[in-house]
Amino acid sequence: MSDDAKEGIEGLEPRELLRATLGDVSDDPGAAEREAEEERRVRAEIHERLPDLELKELLGRGGMGYVYRARQRKLDREVALKVVAPEAEQQADFAERFAREAQALARLNHPNIVAVYDYGQDGSFCWLLMEYVDGSSLRDVIRAGKLEPVEALALVPKICDALQFAHDRGVVHRDVKPENILLDGEGGVKIADFGLAKLVGTPTALVNLTGSQQVLGTFRYMAPEQLDRPLAVDHRADIYSLGVVFYEMLTGEIPMGRFDAPSLRSAASPEVDDVVLRALEKEPERRYQRASEVTSDLESLERGERPPPADSRPTEGEPAPKLSILAVVSAAIVGVWLLPFLTAVVLLLAKVSEETPPSGELRPSIALMIALIFGVLCLALMITGSALGFRALDGIRRAWPRLYGAGWAVLGAWAGILLVANTVILAVTVGSSNVVDPRAPLGAMLPLLAIDVGFLVWYRRRFLKRCGAE
């Protein structure tokens, strides 16, 4: 398959995809004539239902329908008209998706978003009247190989501004790709086709009706979560798609599987790599959380400054990082059992030494039994705190840097394990030496506690380093 055919695959319906794959070969000689007949029928229907429009030319056809350039006679202005494709009339959710595109666009009055003028629906005939952009798509520019890195860096902030505006109003595009980014003759950018937009906050019943549970988008530009968890997709999916588009603008290639940094495949500077690769993070939590952050980092690079690390920057409009509740609870449990446990251990060892006769037979007393029961209760709390601590560490790692409190979680997870190990060591040491002085176990424990503190500090640093590297 030729390179041009590969480039043209995105957004095609099945028959067009087959033609792109096979080139000019076709086993159905009448297919082209039927397509032409369908298009003539659509034109006739437009003439009948929308007499104020004078159709100029067919701009394109895809899975969502036909797009025409037209003139609106009453206002004497050029417009773009989008109508439903005849093949799509039988799709149960198509009318709802088409209506959603109109509703989403109507809410987005922004210079970098295609404006919607009017919308209508009559049975299976749906149409959308939009601003006409006299220019070309980003796909055409990339295919022609005329985009320099400096031009790509100038376009991305404009795309980010449009996406941020949409995200702030609860609209997720979900199909950001070069075909949907239009460039006018003056260097302006317009994002089009919000037909796959997900309106954040839509009631569940309406979500089910409009097909938002389906995997929607263009495969090579889709964020991983759009395939794995389509119902959980949020605005960060658009940021991933933006990263794919950014990479393609710089290199002319799609980042699939293991791919090189943009600077190795283009004339882009190595400093740009961090921006592109962060937008392409597989985990949404590790990507940029707002499209405006991409713009901020590019502006920093333009000033010759290196963007701050991801875990240290303030995030505009996003909730501040939160302290892990589980980490605090696990550490609090340590505070509940630690001192009583140490006390029980010292008393237990002292009683064992005191009540063990030369023959070696232990005669348990009430005080010894109380200390033993008290130690078992503390051990149960210790196990609970440790389990919660390890769970908190896993949650902090997965949500990094949106959660913090690693120190508390490490304390909750490891304190019990270390104290049990210390107790075993002391029991063996004191039991073999027959020490009767109750201060001796405490003195022996102090060096062990110092070792424990050193381990906890080391483990916390190692854990935070791992969070920053993943």
C-alpha angles and dihedrals in degrees: 000000000000123000090246090054091050092050091051097054098086114100097003122138118238097270092048090046090054090050091049090052097046098037113213093341113112133167091200110067091181096057095091092049092050091050090051090049092050091050091050089051091051091051090051091050091050091050090052099045101032106035093163091068124084109201114223107176144337107258097185150322130223144142092302097052143261124331119202136184107230143166120238101219100201094052095029095225137131115250140173116237121201120192132179117267114246091233090058096057091094094054106109096215100036098097091049092049091048091050090049090056090056093046093047094048093046089060093052113077101169133134091236096050125076107253121233117222104179144348135201143172130195112174107301092346109097125172138180124198112207144170112282114231111206101211140056139289123260086245090064091050094048092047091052090053092228099126116106122198092250089055092049090051089053094050099047097067089053091052089047092051091054094046093047090051090052094045092051087058095049097258121132114190097203094188107064107160138134093268090061095048112083125195122204125208093265098057095264123144128221125184113212140181110049089173091121095045118137113215104220112228095027112153114260093245091056091044089057091047095052096048097246089146089068125093102257129178140057111304101227092048098042123113114239092249091058087069099035102037110013092167091056096052114130137169092293089074087067089052090055090050088049088054090054091049091046091051091048092049090054100041107018088235137101115241102238127162111331108002136172124251112267093249090061092055101038146019091271116126118254089243089070091059093076092055095048095043093048090053087052096053110136094220111068090216091062096049127082106290094211132031088228089065089064089055091048093052093047090050089051090053090049089055090050093252125130113235114248118258115278094246095052104047123099111242113222114228094358124111113265117254110280131224111247108250091204090055091053093046093049091050091046090055088054088056090052097052104026103080095036089048094051090047091050091049093052093046092044093052092045092049092047090052092044098046099041109100123211089265088065095238111135117221106200116220130197091257091053092050092048091051090049094050091045090053092051091052090050089049090056090052089046093056091048093050092047093052092049091046094055090045090052091050090053091049093049091050093050094047097038124177093013091069129046137177100100092149093057091045093050090050092050093046101046108025094081094045092050094046092051089051090049091050092053090050092049093046092054093043098045094038093055094048097046091224112180100183107101090209092063096073091049091050091049092049096056095074089047091052090052089054090048092053091050091051093049092051091048093047093050091053091047091049094050090048090053091050090053094047100049 
